[in-house]
Amino acid sequence: MNSHIRFDAREGALHLLDQRKLPEVEADVVCVTPDDVIAALKTMVVRGAPAIGVTAAFGCALAARGAASEDAEAGRRRLEVDLDRIAEARPTAVNLRWAVERMRRAWREAESGGPLPLTEVAALFEREALALQWEDEALCRRLGRHGAALLHDGDTVLTHCNAGALATAGYGTALGVIRAAVEGGKHISVIADETRPFLQGARLTAWELARDGIPVTVACDNACAHLMSRGMVQAVVVGADRIAANGDTANKIGTLGVAILAGHFQVPFYVAAPLSTIDAATPDGAHIPIEERPAEEVTHMGARRITPQGVPVYNFAFDVTPAALISGIITEAGVLRAPYGEAIAKALGASGERQ
């Protein structure tokens, strides 16, 4: 599935499947300006680090189209500002800024011989965003094949949040591992943590896997210890929004608790993410910015309030799992093992990813 992010060059619009309405309603949000894309990112119309990056790249293309309507100097100033605004839409997922910087780099390289008309910059950004989208799905498939080798026929895999096709350009990271194992003939079942408060596991992971015919059962987040204690989980595979240079990993809030339980019950805990999610400039998890989201996501279930009026809540969107709790980081370049600092530096150096 890769139709959840669709760019229509003829009408100059980005169509995003509104993940807030799944599984009940499949409807698109149509973005025609960078403001539309920023709003879609902030309100979680689209989420998941790789998908955020692809969406941001198309947002850059829309920004260039808008800037092309002004005179050259003013348009270039406006485009620079819009690119900064897109890059800052959400703080934790490193793919967002990475994608915007990729657009900027392509722009600089194209103008090495002199300034281009902004209409040509817009066309360049569209080509680059489409290439990024294609590359992301292809690398997820490679990542999936590497990870599939870690799973055994008959395993039940627990996931937390959604790291599937909806969180990427298509196929998925954590769910890509599961899909690849199933495509390879293994019988794999999945337990999807519901993932409060946004319910990405209950709404999105279960929706994806059910559509693919992969057995999936939804469990309350606080059932994880019970499930592992009864031997009902053979492996945990999660995605990531940012991986620090030492392997510490930021993922959806609650992932740290799952990792601690997996360590206690001796269940392998794997992180699946492309190399673009590794931020070599961030030395460790203590330096990863953690997004705090609106209180209403916790205080309300839909339009209905479920907490007393006036009682404050914590709504941290992510937590950080220390590298010591991670059994392996599954990437398109293979499975990285501890010591992660050395493995990450080697993988990034070999791939040419940012250092």
C-alpha angles and dihedrals in degrees: 000000000000104000094096090089110043127165118202107200093186094060095028094235138131115217115206124186104237102239091186089072099048136145095019099045132027106204135145131234109214117215122195101160135043088249089060091052093047090051091049091052095046095047093045098244079142124020140163121090100259093042089049089053094050091046091050091052091055088045087059089054091052090048091053091049090053093046091052089069091068130067114282101261096042091043093054091050091049092049093052090051093047092050089053091049093051091048091054097048093105126011109210108048104082093196088074096065091034091059093048091049089050089056091048092049092051089050093051093047092049091052096049088112096043143303119316127214108263090240087065091046089053091051090047091052091050092052092046093048092050090049091050090050092051093044092051094055091045094050091047088058091051091046090049093054091052091049096044089067089065094060125078130217108271096022123146110216124201119212132188121210119344121301097160137107090303091058094049138032086277143316096034141233108252091019088042088063090051093045092050092050091051092046087052091059100261121137105232128174124194134214109201116202107223089232108214138247100021094028096222091158097048095041106030112021092045090046093052096045094044089053089052093048093242111144109252133173123190118224132186112256091242092057092072097096092047093050094049093045089058094050093248095132123062098175142004120219120182136166129235139227096197133002117199123222091262094050099260105146133210115208137149116318110275096038092104091057091050091051093050091050092047090054092049093050094039094242114151111250115204131184116208116199140133119255088253088071091062112094107200090183090065107075099198145346094276088069096052111106111234116214119227114205132203116296090231090075087067102030094051137049101203106312094337121097112227100177128061116272112263097018110126123229139200114234107176107167096206144022132197125246112205115238090240090070095052119095094195143339110232113211138161087262093056138274113320117213134193134313079062098183091064095039093049094047091050094047094048092046093051093047098044091236117151116292 
